[in-house]
Amino acid sequence: MQRYVSNKMKYNEILLKDPWLSSYVPKTVWFSITALEDMLKTYPIVFIKPNSNHRGNGIIRVKNLSQQWGLFGEKPSYELRYSYKDEVKTCNLNEVFNEVVNELNPDKKYIVQQGIDLATFDGLPFDLRILMHKPGNRWQISGWLARVAQKEQIVTNHIRGAKVLTLDQVLNKNTHLNAVDLTMKLGDLAQQISQVLGSYFELRILALDMAVDKKGDLWFIEMNADPMFRKMFKEIDKKEMYDNIISTRKYIIKKYKHRRPRRVL
């Protein structure tokens, strides 16, 4: 019915062409040592990610500690953390370059992406998973939830131990945020992104990973055309939402199973 779409740079480029949606996309460039150096000069945190992976595989986070702490007159120091191992390293810039190059798979393409200062739940960063379906002519939000990262984890993937909670639980906990306003904006943004990406790739099922930063601004992180959902949506114990996800997905698969998209990556 639809095929796997995984090219992060491609779908970011599509969103950047939209004047309204472009402001919700973090700065993303192809990886090179020069690009990494430039990004670290601009942003206190950057992520190096495989261009085509999902589920938190192969990700490295680089944090500029001197910029974070506001140190003056000292050489910058950086913290490296990984999605695939517990090791933490603190090193200078040249050591960062050497470490990153040694860690990357030479057979894969990588991107460097602006890190978002995520809002937190009980001191731990969270992001949002929104499951979108298009059973007819319009996209609908079939389910959404929050994923709270484990302590010391740099990713919020459920498969890597993130705790799942309802959207209301995490937004209402952040009392400085307007939960009602954010929820409405999030719904509108999810609809617009799904319309643009769904039309380009001819999709009817997709998941959007979105983020709220500490200022209350929304960000698009990535999309997934083959999302895992059963276990995480069962955990939030919203039977009506879960049943709606299952029934809508089955309807789409049955109705459109003989159709093939014209554009795939």
DRENFI-217487 format. One record per residue: residue number from 1; residue in three letters; x, y, z of N, C-alpha, C in turn. Coordinates in Angstrom, 1 decimal, always signed. Layout:
# residues N
   resi   resn      nxx      nyy      nzz     caxx     cayy     cazz      cxx      cyy      czz
    NUM    ALA        X        Y        Z        X        Y        Z        X        Y        Z
...
This chain:
# residues 265
   resi   resn      nxx      nyy      nzz     caxx     cayy     cazz      cxx      cyy      czz
      1    MET     +0.8     -1.2     +0.0     +0.0     +0.0     +0.0     +0.9     +1.2     +0.0
      2    GLN     +1.9     +1.2     +0.8     +2.9     +2.3     +0.7     +4.2     +1.8     +1.1
      3    ARG     +5.3     +2.4     +0.7     +6.6     +1.9     +0.9     +7.4     +2.8     +2.0
      4    TYR     +8.5     +2.3     +2.4     +9.3     +2.9     +3.4     +9.9     +4.2     +2.9
      5    VAL     +9.8     +5.3     +3.6    +10.4     +6.5     +3.3    +11.3     +6.9     +4.5
      6    SER    +12.6     +7.1     +4.2    +13.5     +7.2     +5.3    +14.6     +8.3     +5.1
      7    ASN    +14.5     +9.1     +4.0    +15.5    +10.1     +3.7    +15.2    +11.4     +4.5
      8    LYS    +15.9    +11.6     +5.6    +15.6    +12.7     +6.5    +15.9    +14.0     +5.7
      9    MET    +17.0    +14.1     +5.0    +17.3    +15.3     +4.3    +16.3    +15.7     +3.2
     10    LYS    +15.8    +14.6     +2.6    +14.8    +14.9     +1.5    +13.5    +15.5     +2.0
     11    TYR    +13.0    +14.8     +3.1    +11.7    +15.4     +3.6    +11.9    +16.7     +4.3
     12    ASN    +13.0    +17.0     +4.9    +13.3    +18.3     +5.4    +13.3    +19.4     +4.3
     13    GLU    +13.9    +19.0     +3.2    +14.0    +20.0     +2.1    +12.6    +20.3     +1.5
     14    ILE    +11.7    +19.3     +1.5    +10.4    +19.5     +1.1     +9.6    +20.4     +2.0
     15    LEU     +9.8    +20.3     +3.3     +9.1    +21.2     +4.3     +9.7    +22.6     +4.2
     16    LEU    +11.0    +22.7     +3.9    +11.6    +24.0     +3.9    +11.1    +24.8     +2.7
     17    LYS    +10.6    +24.2     +1.7    +10.0    +25.0     +0.6     +8.7    +25.6     +1.0
     18    ASP     +8.1    +25.2     +2.1     +6.8    +25.8     +2.5     +7.2    +27.0     +3.4
     19    PRO     +6.8    +28.2     +3.1     +7.1    +29.4     +3.9     +6.7    +29.3     +5.3
     20    TRP     +5.6    +28.7     +5.6     +5.1    +28.6     +7.0     +5.8    +27.5     +7.7
     21    LEU     +5.9    +26.3     +7.1     +6.4    +25.1     +7.8     +7.9    +25.2     +8.0
     22    SER     +8.6    +26.0     +7.2    +10.1    +26.0     +7.3    +10.6    +26.5     +8.6
     23    SER     +9.8    +27.3     +9.3    +10.2    +27.9    +10.6    +10.2    +26.8    +11.7
     24    TYR     +9.6    +25.7    +11.5     +9.4    +24.6    +12.5    +10.5    +23.5    +12.3
     25    VAL    +11.3    +23.7    +11.3    +12.3    +22.6    +10.9    +13.7    +23.0    +11.5
     26    PRO    +14.3    +22.2    +12.3    +15.6    +22.5    +12.8    +16.7    +22.6    +11.7
     27    LYS    +17.6    +23.4    +11.9    +18.7    +23.5    +10.9    +19.3    +22.1    +10.7
     28    THR    +19.4    +21.7     +9.4    +19.9    +20.4     +9.1    +20.8    +20.4     +7.9
     29    VAL    +22.0    +19.9     +8.0    +23.0    +19.9     +6.9    +23.6    +18.6     +6.7
     30    TRP    +24.2    +18.3     +5.5    +24.9    +17.1     +5.4    +26.2    +17.1     +6.2
     31    PHE    +26.5    +15.9     +6.8    +27.7    +15.9     +7.6    +29.0    +16.1     +6.9
     32    SER    +29.9    +16.9     +7.4    +31.3    +17.0     +7.1    +31.9    +17.6     +8.3
     33    ILE    +33.2    +17.5     +8.4    +33.9    +18.1     +9.5    +33.7    +19.6     +9.5
     34    THR    +33.7    +20.2     +8.4    +33.5    +21.7     +8.3    +32.1    +22.0     +8.7
     35    ALA    +31.1    +21.2     +8.3    +29.7    +21.5     +8.6    +29.5    +21.3    +10.1
     36    LEU    +30.1    +20.3    +10.7    +30.0    +20.1    +12.2    +30.6    +21.2    +12.9
     37    GLU    +31.8    +21.7    +12.5    +32.4    +22.8    +13.2    +31.5    +24.1    +13.1
     38    ASP    +31.0    +24.3    +11.9    +30.1    +25.5    +11.8    +28.8    +25.4    +12.6
     39    MET    +28.3    +24.2    +12.7    +27.1    +24.1    +13.5    +27.4    +24.2    +15.0
     40    LEU    +28.5    +23.8    +15.4    +28.9    +23.9    +16.8    +29.2    +25.3    +17.2
     41    LYS    +29.5    +26.2    +16.2    +29.7    +27.6    +16.5    +28.4    +28.3    +16.7
     42    THR    +27.4    +27.7    +16.1    +26.0    +28.4    +16.1    +25.1    +27.8    +17.2
     43    TYR    +25.2    +26.5    +17.5    +24.2    +25.9    +18.4    +24.9    +25.2    +19.5
     44    PRO    +24.4    +25.3    +20.8    +25.1    +24.7    +21.9    +25.0    +23.1    +21.9
     45    ILE    +24.0    +22.6    +21.1    +23.9    +21.2    +21.0    +23.6    +20.8    +19.6
     46    VAL    +24.3    +19.8    +19.0    +24.0    +19.3    +17.7    +23.9    +17.8    +17.8
     47    PHE    +23.2    +17.2    +16.8    +23.1    +15.8    +16.7    +23.6    +15.3    +15.4
     48    ILE    +24.4    +14.3    +15.4    +24.8    +13.6    +14.1    +24.0    +12.4    +14.0
     49    LYS    +23.3    +12.2    +12.9    +22.3    +11.1    +12.7    +22.6    +10.5    +11.3
     50    PRO    +22.4     +9.2    +11.2    +22.3     +8.6     +9.9    +21.1     +9.1     +9.1
     51    ASN    +21.3     +9.4     +7.9    +20.2    +10.0     +7.1    +19.0     +9.1     +6.9
     52    SER    +19.2     +7.8     +7.0    +18.1     +6.9     +6.7    +17.7     +6.0     +7.8
     53    ASN    +18.2     +6.2     +9.0    +17.8     +5.3    +10.1    +16.7     +5.9    +10.9
     54    HIS    +16.0     +5.0    +11.6    +14.9     +5.3    +12.6    +15.2     +4.6    +13.9
     55    ARG    +14.4     +4.8    +14.9    +14.4     +4.1    +16.1    +15.7     +4.4    +17.0
     56    GLY    +16.2     +5.6    +16.7    +17.3     +6.1    +17.5    +18.7     +5.4    +17.3
     57    ASN    +18.8     +4.8    +16.2    +20.1     +4.0    +15.9    +21.2     +5.0    +15.4
     58    GLY    +22.4     +4.8    +15.9    +23.6     +5.4    +15.4    +23.7     +6.9    +15.6
     59    ILE    +23.0     +7.4    +16.6    +23.0     +8.9    +16.9    +24.1     +9.3    +17.9
     60    ILE    +24.7    +10.4    +17.6    +25.7    +11.0    +18.5    +25.3    +12.4    +18.8
     61    ARG    +25.3    +12.8    +20.1    +25.0    +14.2    +20.5    +26.3    +14.8    +20.9
     62    VAL    +26.5    +16.1    +20.4    +27.7    +16.9    +20.8    +27.2    +18.1    +21.5
     63    LYS    +27.6    +18.3    +22.8    +27.2    +19.5    +23.5    +28.4    +20.4    +23.8
     64    ASN    +28.2    +21.7    +23.5    +29.3    +22.6    +23.8    +29.2    +23.0    +25.3
     65    LEU    +30.0    +22.5    +26.1    +29.9    +22.7    +27.6    +30.3    +24.2    +27.9
     66    SER    +31.3    +24.7    +27.3    +31.7    +26.1    +27.6    +30.7    +27.1    +27.3
     67    GLN    +30.0    +26.9    +26.2    +28.9    +27.8    +25.8    +27.7    +27.6    +26.7
     68    GLN    +27.4    +26.4    +27.2    +26.4    +26.2    +28.1    +26.6    +26.9    +29.4
     69    TRP    +27.8    +26.8    +29.9    +28.1    +27.3    +31.2    +28.5    +28.8    +31.2
     70    GLY    +28.7    +29.3    +30.0    +29.1    +30.7    +29.9    +30.5    +31.0    +30.3
     71    LEU    +31.4    +30.0    +30.2    +32.8    +30.2    +30.6    +33.5    +31.2    +29.7
     72    PHE    +34.4    +32.0    +30.2    +35.0    +33.1    +29.4    +36.6    +32.9    +29.4
     73    GLY    +37.1    +32.9    +28.2    +38.6    +32.9    +28.1    +39.2    +31.5    +28.2
     74    GLU    +38.3    +30.5    +28.2    +38.8    +29.1    +28.2    +38.5    +28.4    +26.9
     75    LYS    +39.3    +27.4    +26.5    +39.1    +26.7    +25.3    +37.8    +25.9    +25.5
     76    PRO    +37.0    +25.9    +24.4    +35.7    +25.1    +24.5    +35.9    +23.6    +24.8
     77    SER    +35.1    +23.1    +25.6    +35.1    +21.6    +25.8    +33.7    +21.1    +25.4
     78    TYR    +33.7    +19.9    +25.0    +32.5    +19.3    +24.4    +32.2    +17.9    +25.1
     79    GLU    +30.9    +17.7    +25.2    +30.5    +16.4    +25.7    +29.9    +15.5    +24.6
     80    LEU    +30.4    +14.3    +24.5    +29.8    +13.4    +23.5    +29.0    +12.3    +24.2
     81    ARG    +27.8    +12.1    +23.7    +27.0    +11.0    +24.2    +26.4    +10.3    +22.9
     82    TYR    +26.0     +9.0    +23.2    +25.7     +8.1    +22.1    +24.3     +7.5    +22.4
     83    SER    +23.6     +7.2    +21.3    +22.3     +6.5    +21.5    +22.5     +5.0    +21.6
     84    TYR    +23.6     +4.5    +21.3    +23.9     +3.1    +21.2    +24.9     +2.5    +22.2
     85    LYS    +25.4     +3.4    +23.1    +26.2     +2.9    +24.2    +26.2     +3.9    +25.3
     86    ASP    +26.6     +3.5    +26.5    +26.5     +4.3    +27.7    +27.7     +5.3    +27.9
     87    GLU    +28.7     +5.1    +27.1    +29.9     +5.9    +27.3    +29.7     +7.4    +27.1
     88    VAL    +30.3     +8.2    +27.9    +30.3     +9.7    +27.8    +31.7    +10.2    +27.7
     89    LYS    +32.0    +11.1    +26.8    +33.4    +11.6    +26.6    +33.3    +13.1    +26.7
     90    THR    +34.3    +13.7    +27.3    +34.5    +15.1    +27.3    +35.9    +15.4    +26.6
     91    CYS    +35.9    +16.3    +25.6    +37.1    +16.5    +24.8    +37.1    +17.8    +24.1
     92    ASN    +38.2    +18.2    +23.5    +38.3    +19.4    +22.8    +37.8    +19.2    +21.4
     93    LEU    +37.8    +20.3    +20.6    +37.2    +20.2    +19.3    +37.8    +19.2    +18.3
     94    ASN    +39.2    +19.2    +18.3    +39.8    +18.2    +17.4    +39.5    +16.8    +17.8
     95    GLU    +39.5    +16.6    +19.1    +39.1    +15.2    +19.6    +37.7    +14.9    +19.2
     96    VAL    +36.8    +15.8    +19.2    +35.4    +15.6    +18.8    +35.4    +15.1    +17.3
     97    PHE    +36.2    +15.8    +16.5    +36.2    +15.4    +15.0    +36.7    +14.0    +14.9
     98    ASN    +37.8    +13.7    +15.6    +38.4    +12.4    +15.5    +37.4    +11.3    +16.0
     99    GLU    +36.8    +11.6    +17.1    +35.9    +10.6    +17.7    +34.7    +10.3    +16.8
    100    VAL    +34.1    +11.4    +16.2    +32.9    +11.3    +15.4    +33.3    +10.5    +14.1
    101    VAL    +34.4    +10.8    +13.5    +34.8    +10.1    +12.3    +35.0     +8.7    +12.5
    102    ASN    +35.6     +8.3    +13.7    +35.9     +6.9    +14.0    +34.6     +6.2    +14.3
    103    GLU    +33.5     +6.9    +14.7    +32.3     +6.2    +15.1    +31.3     +6.0    +13.9
    104    LEU    +31.5     +6.9    +12.9    +30.5     +6.8    +11.7    +30.8     +5.7    +10.8
    105    ASN    +29.8     +5.1    +10.3    +29.9     +4.1     +9.3    +30.2     +4.7     +7.9
    106    PRO    +31.3     +4.4     +7.3    +31.7     +5.0     +6.0    +30.8     +4.7     +4.9
    107    ASP    +29.9     +3.7     +5.0    +29.0     +3.3     +4.0    +27.7     +4.0     +4.1
    108    LYS    +27.5     +4.8     +5.1    +26.2     +5.5     +5.3    +26.4     +7.0     +5.2
    109    LYS    +25.3     +7.7     +4.8    +25.3     +9.2     +4.8    +24.8     +9.7     +6.1
    110    TYR    +25.3    +10.8     +6.6    +24.9    +11.4     +7.9    +24.6    +12.8     +7.7
    111    ILE    +23.7    +13.3     +8.7    +23.3    +14.7     +8.7    +23.8    +15.2    +10.1
    112    VAL    +23.9    +16.6    +10.1    +24.1    +17.3    +11.4    +22.9    +18.2    +11.6
    113    GLN    +22.3    +18.0    +12.8    +21.1    +18.7    +13.0    +21.1    +19.5    +14.3
    114    GLN    +20.6    +20.7    +14.2    +20.4    +21.6    +15.4    +19.7    +20.9    +16.6
    115    GLY    +20.3    +20.9    +17.7    +19.7    +20.3    +18.9    +18.6    +21.2    +19.5
    116    ILE    +17.5    +20.7    +20.0    +16.4    +21.5    +20.5    +16.5    +21.3    +22.1
    117    ASP    +16.4    +22.5    +22.8    +16.3    +22.5    +24.2    +14.9    +22.0    +24.7
    118    LEU    +14.8    +20.7    +24.8    +13.4    +20.2    +25.0    +12.8    +20.5    +26.3
    119    ALA    +11.5    +20.7    +26.3    +10.8    +20.8    +27.6    +10.9    +19.5    +28.3
    120    THR    +10.7    +19.5    +29.6    +11.0    +18.4    +30.5     +9.7    +17.9    +31.3
    121    PHE     +9.8    +16.7    +31.7     +8.8    +16.1    +32.6     +9.5    +15.5    +33.7
    122    ASP     +9.4    +16.0    +34.9    +10.2    +15.6    +36.1    +11.7    +15.6    +35.8
    123    GLY    +12.1    +16.7    +35.1    +13.5    +16.9    +34.9    +14.1    +16.1    +33.7
    124    LEU    +13.2    +15.4    +33.0    +13.7    +14.6    +31.8    +13.1    +15.1    +30.6
    125    PRO    +13.8    +15.2    +29.5    +13.3    +15.7    +28.2    +12.3    +14.8    +27.6
    126    PHE    +11.3    +15.4    +26.9    +10.3    +14.6    +26.2    +10.1    +15.2    +24.8
    127    ASP     +9.6    +14.3    +23.9     +9.0    +14.7    +22.7     +7.7    +14.1    +22.4
    128    LEU     +7.1    +14.3    +21.3     +5.7    +13.9    +21.0     +5.7    +13.0    +19.8
    129    ARG     +4.9    +12.0    +19.9     +4.6    +11.1    +18.7     +3.2    +11.2    +18.3
    130    ILE     +3.0    +11.6    +17.0     +1.6    +11.8    +16.5     +1.4    +10.8    +15.4
    131    LEU     +0.4    +10.0    +15.5     +0.0     +9.1    +14.5     -1.0     +9.6    +13.6
    132    MET     -0.7     +9.7    +12.3     -1.6    +10.4    +11.3     -2.1     +9.3    +10.3
    133    HIS     -3.4     +9.4    +10.0     -4.0     +8.5     +9.0     -4.8     +9.4     +8.0
    134    LYS     -4.8     +8.8     +6.7     -5.7     +9.5     +5.7     -6.6     +8.4     +5.1
    135    PRO     -7.7     +8.1     +5.7     -8.6     +7.1     +5.2     -9.4     +7.5     +4.0
    136    GLY     -9.5     +8.8     +3.8    -10.2     +9.4     +2.6     -9.5    +10.5     +2.0
    137    ASN    -10.1    +11.7     +2.0     -9.5    +12.8     +1.4     -8.7    +13.7     +2.3
    138    ARG     -8.9    +13.5     +3.6     -8.3    +14.3     +4.6     -7.5    +13.5     +5.6
    139    TRP     -6.4    +14.2     +6.1     -5.6    +13.6     +7.2     -6.3    +13.8     +8.5
    140    GLN     -6.1    +12.8     +9.4     -6.7    +12.9    +10.7     -5.6    +12.4    +11.8
    141    ILE     -5.7    +13.0    +12.9     -4.9    +12.6    +14.0     -5.6    +11.4    +14.7
    142    SER     -5.0    +10.2    +14.6     -5.6     +9.0    +15.2     -5.1     +8.8    +16.7
    143    GLY     -4.0     +9.3    +17.0     -3.4     +9.2    +18.3     -2.2    +10.0    +18.5
    144    TRP     -2.0    +10.5    +19.7     -0.8    +11.2    +20.1     -0.4    +10.9    +21.5
    145    LEU     +0.9    +11.0    +21.8     +1.4    +10.8    +23.2     +2.7    +11.5    +23.3
    146    ALA     +3.2    +11.4    +24.5     +4.5    +12.0    +24.8     +5.5    +10.9    +25.2
    147    ARG     +6.8    +11.0    +24.8     +7.8    +10.0    +25.2     +8.9    +10.7    +26.0
    148    VAL     +9.0    +10.2    +27.2    +10.0    +10.9    +28.2    +11.2    +10.0    +28.2
    149    ALA    +12.4    +10.7    +27.9    +13.6     +9.9    +27.8    +14.0     +9.4    +29.2
    150    GLN    +14.7     +8.3    +29.1    +15.4     +7.8    +30.4    +16.5     +8.7    +30.8
    151    LYS    +16.8     +8.7    +32.0    +18.0     +9.5    +32.5    +19.2     +9.1    +31.8
    152    GLU    +20.0    +10.1    +31.3    +21.2     +9.9    +30.6    +21.1     +9.4    +29.2
    153    GLN    +19.8     +9.3    +28.7    +19.6     +8.9    +27.3    +19.4    +10.1    +26.4
    154    ILE    +20.0    +10.1    +25.2    +19.9    +11.3    +24.3    +18.7    +11.2    +23.3
    155    VAL    +18.0    +10.0    +23.3    +16.9     +9.8    +22.4    +15.7     +9.5    +23.2
    156    THR    +14.5     +9.7    +22.6    +13.2     +9.4    +23.3    +12.5     +8.2    +22.7
    157    ASN    +13.2     +7.4    +22.0    +12.5     +6.3    +21.3    +12.0     +5.3    +22.4
    158    HIS    +10.8     +4.8    +22.2    +10.2     +3.9    +23.1    +11.0     +2.6    +23.2
    159    ILE    +11.6     +2.2    +22.0    +12.3     +0.9    +22.0    +13.6     +1.1    +22.8
    160    ARG    +14.0     +2.3    +23.1    +15.2     +2.5    +24.0    +14.9     +2.9    +25.4
    161    GLY    +13.6     +2.6    +25.8    +13.3     +2.7    +27.2    +12.5     +3.9    +27.6
    162    ALA    +12.2     +4.8    +26.6    +11.4     +6.0    +27.0    +10.1     +5.6    +27.6
    163    LYS     +9.6     +6.4    +28.5     +8.4     +6.3    +29.2     +7.3     +7.0    +28.4
    164    VAL     +6.1     +6.4    +28.2     +5.1     +7.0    +27.4     +4.0     +7.5    +28.4
    165    LEU     +3.5     +8.7    +28.1     +2.5     +9.4    +28.9     +1.5    +10.1    +27.9
    166    THR     +0.4    +10.5    +28.4     -0.6    +11.2    +27.6     +0.0    +12.6    +27.4
    167    LEU     -0.5    +13.2    +26.3     -0.2    +14.6    +26.0     -0.5    +15.5    +27.1
    168    ASP     -1.7    +15.4    +27.7     -2.2    +16.2    +28.8     -1.2    +16.1    +30.0
    169    GLN     -0.8    +14.9    +30.3     +0.1    +14.7    +31.5     +1.4    +15.6    +31.4
    170    VAL     +2.0    +15.6    +30.2     +3.3    +16.3    +30.2     +3.1    +17.8    +30.0
    171    LEU     +2.1    +18.2    +29.2     +1.9    +19.6    +29.0     +1.4    +20.3    +30.2
    172    ASN     +0.5    +19.7    +30.9     -0.1    +20.3    +32.1     +1.0    +20.4    +33.3
    173    LYS     +2.0    +19.5    +33.2     +3.0    +19.5    +34.2     +3.9    +20.8    +34.0
    174    ASN     +4.0    +21.2    +32.8     +4.8    +22.4    +32.5     +3.9    +23.6    +32.6
    175    THR     +3.8    +24.1    +33.8     +2.8    +25.2    +34.1     +3.1    +26.5    +33.4
    176    HIS     +4.3    +26.7    +33.0     +4.6    +27.9    +32.2     +4.1    +27.9    +30.8
    177    LEU     +3.7    +26.7    +30.3     +3.2    +26.5    +29.0     +1.7    +26.6    +29.0
    178    ASN     +1.2    +27.1    +27.9     -0.3    +27.1    +27.7     -0.7    +25.8    +27.0
    179    ALA     -1.1    +24.8    +27.8     -1.4    +23.5    +27.2     -2.5    +23.5    +26.2
    180    VAL     -3.5    +24.3    +26.4     -4.6    +24.3    +25.4     -4.2    +24.9    +24.1
    181    ASP     -3.5    +26.0    +24.2     -3.0    +26.7    +23.0     -2.0    +25.8    +22.2
    182    LEU     -1.1    +25.2    +23.0     -0.1    +24.3    +22.4     -0.7    +23.1    +21.7
    183    THR     -1.7    +22.5    +22.3     -2.4    +21.4    +21.7     -3.1    +21.8    +20.4
    184    MET     -3.7    +22.9    +20.3     -4.3    +23.4    +19.1     -3.3    +23.6    +18.0
    185    LYS     -2.2    +24.3    +18.4     -1.2    +24.6    +17.4     -0.5    +23.3    +16.9
    186    LEU     -0.4    +22.3    +17.8     +0.2    +21.0    +17.4     -0.6    +20.3    +16.4
    187    GLY     -2.0    +20.3    +16.7     -2.9    +19.7    +15.7     -2.8    +20.3    +14.4
    188    ASP     -2.8    +21.6    +14.3     -2.8    +22.3    +13.0     -1.5    +22.0    +12.3
    189    LEU     -0.4    +22.1    +13.1     +0.9    +21.8    +12.4     +1.0    +20.4    +11.9
    190    ALA     +0.5    +19.4    +12.7     +0.6    +18.0    +12.2     -0.3    +17.8    +10.9
    191    GLN     -1.4    +18.5    +10.9     -2.2    +18.4     +9.6     -1.4    +19.0     +8.4
    192    GLN     -0.8    +20.1     +8.6     -0.1    +20.8     +7.5     +1.1    +19.9     +7.0
    193    ILE     +1.9    +19.4     +8.0     +3.0    +18.6     +7.6     +2.6    +17.3     +6.9
    194    SER     +1.6    +16.7     +7.4     +1.1    +15.5     +6.8     +0.6    +15.7     +5.4
    195    GLN     -0.1    +16.8     +5.2     -0.6    +17.2     +3.9     +0.6    +17.3     +2.9
    196    VAL     +1.6    +18.0     +3.3     +2.8    +18.3     +2.4     +3.5    +17.0     +2.2
    197    LEU     +3.9    +16.3     +3.2     +4.7    +15.1     +3.0     +3.9    +13.9     +2.5
    198    GLY     +2.7    +13.8     +2.9     +1.8    +12.7     +2.4     +1.5    +12.9     +0.9
    199    SER     +1.4    +14.1     +0.5     +1.1    +14.3     -0.9     +2.3    +14.0     -1.8
    200    TYR     +3.5    +14.4     -1.3     +4.7    +14.2     -2.1     +5.1    +12.7     -2.2
    201    PHE     +5.0    +12.0     -1.1     +5.4    +10.6     -1.1     +4.2     +9.7     -1.3
    202    GLU     +3.0    +10.3     -1.4     +1.7     +9.5     -1.6     +1.5     +8.5     -0.5
    203    LEU     +1.5     +9.0     +0.7     +1.3     +8.2     +1.9     -0.1     +8.4     +2.5
    204    ARG     -0.5     +7.4     +3.2     -1.8     +7.4     +3.9     -1.6     +7.1     +5.4
    205    ILE     -0.4     +6.6     +5.8     -0.1     +6.4     +7.2     +1.2     +7.0     +7.5
    206    LEU     +1.4     +7.7     +8.5     +2.7     +8.2     +8.9     +2.7     +8.6    +10.4
    207    ALA     +3.8     +8.7    +11.0     +4.0     +9.2    +12.3     +4.9    +10.4    +12.3
    208    LEU     +4.6    +11.4    +13.0     +5.4    +12.6    +13.2     +6.0    +12.6    +14.5
    209    ASP     +7.3    +12.9    +14.6     +7.9    +13.1    +15.9     +8.1    +14.6    +16.0
    210    MET     +7.5    +15.2    +17.0     +7.5    +16.7    +17.2     +8.1    +17.0    +18.6
    211    ALA     +8.5    +18.2    +18.8     +9.1    +18.6    +20.1     +8.5    +19.9    +20.5
    212    VAL     +8.5    +20.1    +21.8     +8.2    +21.4    +22.4     +9.5    +21.8    +23.2
    213    ASP    +10.0    +23.0    +22.9    +11.2    +23.4    +23.6    +10.8    +24.2    +24.9
    214    LYS    +11.7    +24.6    +25.7    +11.4    +25.1    +27.0    +10.7    +26.5    +26.9
    215    LYS    +10.8    +27.1    +25.8    +10.1    +28.4    +25.6     +8.7    +28.2    +25.1
    216    GLY     +8.3    +26.9    +24.8     +7.0    +26.6    +24.3     +6.8    +26.6    +22.8
    217    ASP     +8.0    +26.7    +22.1     +7.9    +26.7    +20.6     +7.9    +25.2    +20.1
    218    LEU     +7.2    +25.0    +19.0     +7.1    +23.6    +18.5     +8.1    +23.4    +17.4
    219    TRP     +8.5    +22.2    +17.2     +9.5    +21.8    +16.2     +9.1    +20.4    +15.6
    220    PHE     +9.4    +20.3    +14.3     +9.3    +19.0    +13.6    +10.7    +18.3    +13.7
    221    ILE    +10.7    +17.1    +14.2    +11.9    +16.4    +14.3    +12.1    +15.4    +13.1
    222    GLU    +11.2    +14.5    +12.9    +11.3    +13.6    +11.8     +9.9    +12.9    +11.6
    223    MET     +9.8    +12.2    +10.4     +8.6    +11.4    +10.1     +9.0    +10.0    +10.0
    224    ASN     +8.0     +9.1    +10.1     +8.2     +7.7     +9.9     +7.0     +7.1     +9.2
    225    ALA     +7.2     +6.5     +8.0     +6.2     +6.0     +7.2     +5.8     +4.6     +7.5
    226    ASP     +6.5     +4.0     +8.4     +6.3     +2.6     +8.9     +6.4     +2.6    +10.4
    227    PRO     +5.5     +3.3    +11.1     +5.7     +3.5    +12.6     +5.3     +2.3    +13.4
    228    MET     +6.1     +2.1    +14.5     +5.7     +1.2    +15.5     +4.7     +2.0    +16.4
    229    PHE     +3.7     +1.3    +16.8     +2.7     +2.0    +17.6     +2.0     +1.2    +18.7
    230    ARG     +1.8     -0.1    +18.4     +0.9     -0.9    +19.3     +1.3     -0.9    +20.8
    231    LYS     +2.6     -1.2    +21.0     +3.0     -1.3    +22.4     +2.9     +0.1    +23.1
    232    MET     +3.4     +1.1    +22.5     +3.4     +2.4    +23.2     +2.0     +3.0    +23.4
    233    PHE     +1.1     +2.8    +22.4     -0.2     +3.4    +22.6     -1.1     +2.5    +23.5
    234    LYS     -0.7     +1.3    +23.7     -1.4     +0.4    +24.7     -1.0     +0.9    +26.1
    235    GLU     +0.2     +1.3    +26.3     +0.7     +1.7    +27.6     +0.0     +2.9    +28.2
    236    ILE     -0.5     +3.8    +27.3     -1.1     +5.0    +27.9     -2.6     +4.7    +28.3
    237    ASP     -3.0     +3.5    +28.0     -4.3     +3.0    +28.5     -5.5     +4.0    +28.1
    238    LYS     -5.5     +4.2    +26.8     -6.6     +5.0    +26.2     -7.3     +4.1    +25.2
    239    LYS     -8.2     +3.2    +25.6     -8.8     +2.2    +24.8     -9.4     +2.8    +23.5
    240    GLU    -10.2     +3.8    +23.7    -10.9     +4.4    +22.5     -9.9     +4.9    +21.4
    241    MET     -8.8     +5.5    +21.9     -7.8     +6.0    +20.9     -7.1     +4.8    +20.3
    242    TYR     -6.8     +3.8    +21.0     -6.1     +2.6    +20.5     -7.0     +1.9    +19.5
    243    ASP     -8.2     +1.7    +19.8     -9.2     +1.0    +18.9     -9.3     +1.8    +17.6
    244    ASN     -9.4     +3.1    +17.7     -9.5     +4.0    +16.5     -8.3     +3.8    +15.6
    245    ILE     -7.1     +3.8    +16.3     -5.8     +3.6    +15.5     -5.9     +2.3    +14.7
    246    ILE     -6.2     +1.2    +15.4     -6.3     -0.1    +14.8     -7.3     -0.2    +13.6
    247    SER     -8.5     +0.3    +13.9     -9.6     +0.2    +12.9     -9.3     +1.0    +11.7
    248    THR     -8.7     +2.3    +11.9     -8.4     +3.1    +10.8     -7.3     +2.6     +9.9
    249    ARG     -6.3     +2.0    +10.6     -5.2     +1.5     +9.9     -5.6     +0.3     +9.0
    250    LYS     -6.5     -0.6     +9.6     -7.0     -1.8     +8.9     -7.8     -1.3     +7.7
    251    TYR     -8.6     -0.3     +7.9     -9.4     +0.2     +6.8     -8.6     +0.7     +5.6
    252    ILE     -7.5     +1.5     +5.9     -6.6     +2.0     +4.9     -5.9     +0.9     +4.1
    253    ILE     -5.4     -0.1     +4.9     -4.6     -1.2     +4.3     -5.6     -2.0     +3.3
    254    LYS     -6.8     -2.2     +3.8     -7.7     -3.0     +3.0     -8.1     -2.2     +1.7
    255    LYS     -8.4     -1.0     +1.9     -8.9     -0.2     +0.8     -7.9     +0.2     -0.3
    256    TYR     -6.6     +0.4     +0.2     -5.6     +0.9     -0.8     -4.5     -0.1     -1.0
    257    LYS     -4.7     -1.4     -0.7     -3.6     -2.3     -0.7     -3.1     -2.6     -2.1
    258    HIS     -3.9     -2.4     -3.1     -3.4     -2.6     -4.5     -2.8     -1.4     -5.2
    259    ARG     -2.8     -0.3     -4.5     -2.2     +0.9     -5.1     -0.7     +1.1     -4.7
    260    ARG     +0.0     +1.7     -5.6     +1.4     +1.9     -5.4     +1.8     +3.4     -5.6
    261    PRO     +2.6     +3.9     -4.7     +3.0     +5.3     -4.9     +3.9     +5.5     -6.1
    262    ARG     +3.8     +6.7     -6.7     +4.7     +7.0     -7.9     +6.1     +7.4     -7.4
    263    ARG     +6.2     +8.0     -6.2     +7.5     +8.5     -5.7     +7.8     +7.8     -4.5
    264    VAL     +9.0     +7.1     -4.4     +9.4     +6.5     -3.2    +10.9     +6.7     -3.1
    265    LEU    +11.4     +6.7     -1.8    +12.8     +6.8     -1.5    +13.2     +5.6     -0.8
